[in-house]
């Protein structure tokens, strides 16, 4: 894997994590998995 590809993949993963965090923070609390 080239460095740029690695950085691009990391950037996408980070964006996904940020999106997940935002979605979890704005969604109503749930007690199921």
N, CA, C and O atoms as a CHARMM CRD file, in Angstrom:
* protein
*
  132
    1    1 UNK  N      0.84300  -1.20000   0.00000 PROA 1      0.00000
    2    1 UNK  CA     0.00000   0.00000   0.00000 PROA 1      0.00000
    3    1 UNK  C      0.87900   1.25200   0.00000 PROA 1      0.00000
    4    1 UNK  O      1.83800   1.35000   0.76500 PROA 1      0.00000
    5    2 UNK  N      0.54200   2.19100  -0.85700 PROA 2      0.00000
    6    2 UNK  CA     1.31800   3.43100  -0.88100 PROA 2      0.00000
    7    2 UNK  C      0.89300   4.32700   0.27200 PROA 2      0.00000
    8    2 UNK  O     -0.20500   4.20000   0.81400 PROA 2      0.00000
    9    3 UNK  N      1.78700   5.23100   0.62900 PROA 3      0.00000
   10    3 UNK  CA     1.50500   6.12000   1.76600 PROA 3      0.00000
   11    3 UNK  C      0.22700   6.90700   1.53200 PROA 3      0.00000
   12    3 UNK  O     -0.60300   7.02500   2.43300 PROA 3      0.00000
   13    4 UNK  N      0.06100   7.45400   0.31800 PROA 4      0.00000
   14    4 UNK  CA    -1.13500   8.26600   0.04700 PROA 4      0.00000
   15    4 UNK  C     -2.39700   7.42800   0.18900 PROA 4      0.00000
   16    4 UNK  O     -3.39200   7.88900   0.74800 PROA 4      0.00000
   17    5 UNK  N     -2.35800   6.19100  -0.31800 PROA 5      0.00000
   18    5 UNK  CA    -3.53900   5.32100  -0.19600 PROA 5      0.00000
   19    5 UNK  C     -3.84500   5.07100   1.27900 PROA 5      0.00000
   20    5 UNK  O     -5.00200   5.05300   1.69800 PROA 5      0.00000
   21    6 UNK  N     -2.78300   4.88000   2.04900 PROA 6      0.00000
   22    6 UNK  CA    -2.95900   4.62700   3.48500 PROA 6      0.00000
   23    6 UNK  C     -3.59700   5.85300   4.14500 PROA 6      0.00000
   24    6 UNK  O     -4.52200   5.72400   4.94700 PROA 6      0.00000
   25    7 UNK  N     -3.09700   7.03200   3.80100 PROA 7      0.00000
   26    7 UNK  CA    -3.64500   8.25700   4.38400 PROA 7      0.00000
   27    7 UNK  C     -5.08900   8.45900   3.95600 PROA 7      0.00000
   28    7 UNK  O     -5.92600   8.87000   4.76000 PROA 7      0.00000
   29    8 UNK  N     -5.38300   8.17300   2.69500 PROA 8      0.00000
   30    8 UNK  CA    -6.76300   8.31500   2.21600 PROA 8      0.00000
   31    8 UNK  C     -7.68400   7.37300   2.98800 PROA 8      0.00000
   32    8 UNK  O     -8.77300   7.77100   3.40000 PROA 8      0.00000
   33    9 UNK  N     -7.25200   6.13200   3.18400 PROA 9      0.00000
   34    9 UNK  CA    -8.06900   5.15400   3.90700 PROA 9      0.00000
   35    9 UNK  C     -8.26300   5.61900   5.34700 PROA 9      0.00000
   36    9 UNK  O     -9.35900   5.50400   5.89500 PROA 9      0.00000
   37   10 UNK  N     -7.21000   6.14000   5.95500 PROA 10     0.00000
   38   10 UNK  CA    -7.30400   6.61200   7.33500 PROA 10     0.00000
   39   10 UNK  C     -8.24900   7.80800   7.41300 PROA 10     0.00000
   40   10 UNK  O     -9.02100   7.93500   8.36400 PROA 10     0.00000
   41   11 UNK  N     -8.18500   8.68100   6.41400 PROA 11     0.00000
   42   11 UNK  CA    -9.06100   9.85200   6.39200 PROA 11     0.00000
   43   11 UNK  C    -10.52000   9.43400   6.30100 PROA 11     0.00000
   44   11 UNK  O    -11.37900  10.01300   6.96600 PROA 11     0.00000
   45   12 UNK  N    -10.80000   8.42800   5.47500 PROA 12     0.00000
   46   12 UNK  CA   -12.17300   7.93400   5.32600 PROA 12     0.00000
   47   12 UNK  C    -12.63800   7.30300   6.63700 PROA 12     0.00000
   48   12 UNK  O    -13.75800   7.54500   7.08700 PROA 12     0.00000
   49   13 UNK  N    -11.77800   6.49700   7.24400 PROA 13     0.00000
   50   13 UNK  CA   -12.14400   5.83400   8.49500 PROA 13     0.00000
   51   13 UNK  C    -12.41000   6.88600   9.57200 PROA 13     0.00000
   52   13 UNK  O    -13.34200   6.75600  10.36500 PROA 13     0.00000
   53   14 UNK  N    -11.57700   7.92800   9.58700 PROA 14     0.00000
   54   14 UNK  CA   -11.74900   8.97000  10.59400 PROA 14     0.00000
   55   14 UNK  C    -13.06200   9.71100  10.36500 PROA 14     0.00000
   56   14 UNK  O    -13.78400  10.01200  11.31600 PROA 14     0.00000
   57   15 UNK  N    -13.36700  10.00100   9.11500 PROA 15     0.00000
   58   15 UNK  CA   -14.61900  10.68500   8.79400 PROA 15     0.00000
   59   15 UNK  C    -15.80200   9.81800   9.21400 PROA 15     0.00000
   60   15 UNK  O    -16.79500  10.32100   9.74100 PROA 15     0.00000
   61   16 UNK  N    -15.68800   8.50300   8.97400 PROA 16     0.00000
   62   16 UNK  CA   -16.76700   7.59000   9.37000 PROA 16     0.00000
   63   16 UNK  C    -16.95000   7.62300  10.88300 PROA 16     0.00000
   64   16 UNK  O    -18.07800   7.65000  11.37400 PROA 16     0.00000
   65   17 UNK  N    -15.83900   7.62200  11.62200 PROA 17     0.00000
   66   17 UNK  CA   -15.92700   7.64100  13.08500 PROA 17     0.00000
   67   17 UNK  C    -16.57100   8.93300  13.56100 PROA 17     0.00000
   68   17 UNK  O    -17.38900   8.92300  14.48100 PROA 17     0.00000
   69   18 UNK  N    -16.20000  10.05200  12.93100 PROA 18     0.00000
   70   18 UNK  CA   -16.79300  11.33100  13.31900 PROA 18     0.00000
   71   18 UNK  C    -18.28500  11.33400  13.02500 PROA 18     0.00000
   72   18 UNK  O    -19.08100  11.84400  13.81400 PROA 18     0.00000
   73   19 UNK  N    -18.65800  10.76000  11.88500 PROA 19     0.00000
   74   19 UNK  CA   -20.07500  10.69500  11.52600 PROA 19     0.00000
   75   19 UNK  C    -20.82600   9.83200  12.52900 PROA 19     0.00000
   76   19 UNK  O    -21.93200  10.17200  12.94900 PROA 19     0.00000
   77   20 UNK  N    -20.21400   8.70700  12.91300 PROA 20     0.00000
   78   20 UNK  CA   -20.84500   7.81900  13.88900 PROA 20     0.00000
   79   20 UNK  C    -21.02700   8.54300  15.21500 PROA 20     0.00000
   80   20 UNK  O    -22.08400   8.45700  15.84000 PROA 20     0.00000
   81   21 UNK  N    -19.97900   9.26500  15.64400 PROA 21     0.00000
   82   21 UNK  CA   -20.05000   9.98700  16.91500 PROA 21     0.00000
   83   21 UNK  C    -21.17600  11.00600  16.87900 PROA 21     0.00000
   84   21 UNK  O    -21.94900  11.11700  17.83100 PROA 21     0.00000
   85   22 UNK  N    -21.27200  11.74800  15.78300 PROA 22     0.00000
   86   22 UNK  CA   -22.31800  12.76000  15.65700 PROA 22     0.00000
   87   22 UNK  C    -23.69200  12.10000  15.69200 PROA 22     0.00000
   88   22 UNK  O    -24.60400  12.58900  16.36000 PROA 22     0.00000
   89   23 UNK  N    -23.83800  10.99100  14.97500 PROA 23     0.00000
   90   23 UNK  CA   -25.12400  10.29800  14.92400 PROA 23     0.00000
   91   23 UNK  C    -25.49100   9.76500  16.30800 PROA 23     0.00000
   92   23 UNK  O    -26.64500   9.85700  16.72800 PROA 23     0.00000
   93   24 UNK  N    -24.51800   9.21300  17.00600 PROA 24     0.00000
   94   24 UNK  CA   -24.80200   8.65400  18.32900 PROA 24     0.00000
   95   24 UNK  C    -25.13600   9.76800  19.31400 PROA 24     0.00000
   96   24 UNK  O    -25.99300   9.59800  20.18000 PROA 24     0.00000
   97   25 UNK  N    -24.45500  10.91500  19.18100 PROA 25     0.00000
   98   25 UNK  CA   -24.68600  12.02200  20.10700 PROA 25     0.00000
   99   25 UNK  C    -26.03900  12.67900  19.87000 PROA 25     0.00000
  100   25 UNK  O    -26.64800  13.19400  20.80900 PROA 25     0.00000
  101   26 UNK  N    -26.52000  12.66900  18.62400 PROA 26     0.00000
  102   26 UNK  CA   -27.77400  13.36100  18.32000 PROA 26     0.00000
  103   26 UNK  C    -28.97100  12.41800  18.40200 PROA 26     0.00000
  104   26 UNK  O    -30.11400  12.86500  18.49000 PROA 26     0.00000
  105   27 UNK  N    -28.70600  11.11600  18.37300 PROA 27     0.00000
  106   27 UNK  CA   -29.82300  10.17300  18.44200 PROA 27     0.00000
  107   27 UNK  C    -30.27900  10.02200  19.89000 PROA 27     0.00000
  108   27 UNK  O    -29.47600  10.20200  20.80500 PROA 27     0.00000
  109   28 UNK  N    -31.54900   9.69700  20.11700 PROA 28     0.00000
  110   28 UNK  CA   -32.04300   9.50000  21.48100 PROA 28     0.00000
  111   28 UNK  C    -31.33600   8.31700  22.11500 PROA 28     0.00000
  112   28 UNK  O    -30.96000   7.37700  21.41500 PROA 28     0.00000
  113   29 UNK  N    -31.14800   8.34600  23.43300 PROA 29     0.00000
  114   29 UNK  CA   -30.45000   7.24600  24.10900 PROA 29     0.00000
  115   29 UNK  C    -31.18000   5.92600  23.93600 PROA 29     0.00000
  116   29 UNK  O    -32.40200   5.86000  24.06400 PROA 29     0.00000
  117   30 UNK  N    -30.43200   4.88600  23.64600 PROA 30     0.00000
  118   30 UNK  CA   -31.02300   3.54800  23.49700 PROA 30     0.00000
  119   30 UNK  C    -30.28600   2.59200  24.41300 PROA 30     0.00000
  120   30 UNK  O    -29.07800   2.72500  24.60900 PROA 30     0.00000
  121   31 UNK  N    -30.99800   1.63700  24.97000 PROA 31     0.00000
  122   31 UNK  CA   -30.37400   0.71600  25.91500 PROA 31     0.00000
  123   31 UNK  C    -30.09700  -0.64500  25.30000 PROA 31     0.00000
  124   31 UNK  O    -29.54900  -1.52800  25.95900 PROA 31     0.00000
  125   32 UNK  N    -30.47500  -0.81700  24.03700 PROA 32     0.00000
  126   32 UNK  CA   -30.17100  -2.10200  23.39700 PROA 32     0.00000
  127   32 UNK  C    -28.84900  -1.98100  22.65100 PROA 32     0.00000
  128   32 UNK  O    -28.32300  -0.88200  22.47400 PROA 32     0.00000
  129   33 UNK  N    -28.31000  -3.14000  22.20800 PROA 33     0.00000
  130   33 UNK  CA   -27.00000  -3.09300  21.55000 PROA 33     0.00000
  131   33 UNK  C    -27.15700  -2.57700  20.14100 PROA 33     0.00000
  132   33 UNK  O    -26.17100  -2.46100  19.41300 PROA 33     0.00000
